[in-house]
Amino acid sequence: MPEIPAELEAVCLLTSGSTGAPQPHTKRWDQLVPNIEAEATRLAELMQRPALQGVTLVGTVPAQHSYGFESTVLLALLGGACFDAGRPFYPADIAQALGAVPSPRALVTTPFHLKTLLLADVPLPPVDLLLSATAPLSPQLAATAETRLQGRLVEIYGCTEAGQVASRRTTAGEVWATLGQLRITAERS
């Protein structure tokens, strides 16, 4: 674990712009660490592993994107996983990247990339985990992905401002489970 001051403004991420022009959002190190540790714990549990040590991540989402940064670079740095430094984009490149890394392996992707990968009908090596975010994923696409890639598919819910806040196994139902110590409550006014 790197010794980084908690109050250090570690990154400046841009919102996606889905609600207007992209806006910069600065995060301190002490905001990133618990978020990523919670994600690492949840993913290890879903993979039925004590931790992510030994897992190699292949990401189709660039590290400049907040989800790509959190679920490849920071998940490796803080969660103990490794990540492939390549940037596979096209289906054949993704399949080749997955085949080039040892098992256990995880594919960090988006619904768009996942759909394109499955429609390309290229031979795919099995993965131990599929991680998807940035847009809702249909249960049908999730089931197809789990069958073709032989791994569990997990969706991450979050935003640039709050980071990753919840996850769900899409084929198991619509209910999201919050990450770490985060709790959601309703207040009546």
KAPE-V903000 format. One record per run of one state. SS is the DSSP state (~ for helix, > for strand, _ for the rest). FROM is the first residue (numbers start at 1). TO is the last residue. If there is no record, write none. Layout:
ss=SS from=FROM to=TO
ss=SS from=FROM to=TO
//
This chain:
ss=_ from=1 to=8
ss=> from=9 to=14
ss=_ from=15 to=23
ss=> from=24 to=28
ss=~ from=29 to=46
ss=_ from=47 to=55
ss=> from=56 to=59
ss=_ from=60 to=65
ss=~ from=66 to=79
ss=_ from=80 to=81
ss=> from=82 to=83
ss=_ from=84 to=90
ss=~ from=91 to=100
ss=_ from=101 to=104
ss=> from=105 to=110
ss=~ from=111 to=120
ss=_ from=121 to=128
ss=> from=129 to=133
ss=_ from=134 to=138
ss=~ from=139 to=149
ss=_ from=150 to=151
ss=> from=152 to=159
ss=_ from=160 to=162
ss=> from=163 to=168
ss=_ from=169 to=169
ss=~ from=170 to=172
ss=_ from=173 to=176
ss=> from=177 to=178
ss=_ from=179 to=189
//
